[in-house]
Amino acid sequence: MLSAVDERMGKLEDSMEDRKESYNMIGECIDDLWEQSRDFVTTCLTSKRVNASNTRIVELEES
């Protein structure tokens, strides 16, 4: 009886460890996606700012 309980406890502990690892992996993926999203938005905004500046320079040169 006691060995059966010990065996099930071992399986439960293994399962809990697997879930912790999965949780950590998911957290890392979310962090990576957040960083990629932030970089993408920064790139887009920088690009628009540069394009707007270039357009304004051309307009000033043409006037």
C-alpha positions in Angstrom: 0.0 0.0 0.0 2.7 2.5 1.0 4.8 1.7 -2.1 1.8 2.4 -4.3 1.3 5.8 -2.6 5.1 6.5 -3.0 4.9 5.6 -6.7 1.9 7.9 -7.3 3.6 10.7 -5.4 6.7 10.2 -7.6 4.5 10.5 -10.7 2.8 13.5 -9.3 6.1 15.2 -8.5 7.4 14.5 -12.0 4.2 15.9 -13.5 4.5 19.0 -11.4 8.1 19.5 -12.5 7.1 19.1 -16.2 4.4 21.7 -15.8 6.8 24.1 -14.2 9.2 23.6 -17.1 6.3 24.2 -19.6 5.2 27.3 -17.7 8.8 28.7 -17.8 9.0 28.0 -21.5 5.7 29.7 -22.2 6.9 32.7 -20.1 10.1 32.9 -22.1 8.1 32.7 -25.4 5.8 35.5 -24.2 8.9 37.6 -23.3 10.4 37.0 -26.7 7.2 38.0 -28.5 6.9 41.1 -26.4 10.4 42.1 -27.3 9.9 41.4 -31.0 6.6 43.4 -31.0 8.3 46.3 -29.3 11.2 46.3 -31.8 8.7 46.1 -34.7 6.7 49.1 -33.4 9.9 51.1 -32.8 11.1 50.3 -36.3 7.8 51.3 -37.8 7.6 54.6 -35.9 11.3 55.4 -36.7 10.7 54.7 -40.4 7.6 56.9 -40.5 9.5 59.7 -38.7 12.4 59.5 -41.2 10.0 59.4 -44.2 8.1 62.4 -42.8 11.4 64.3 -42.3 12.6 63.4 -45.8 9.3 64.5 -47.3 9.5 67.9 -45.4 13.1 68.4 -46.6 12.1 67.8 -50.2 9.2 70.2 -49.8 11.5 72.9 -48.4 14.0 72.4 -51.2 11.3 72.7 -53.8 9.9 75.9 -52.4 
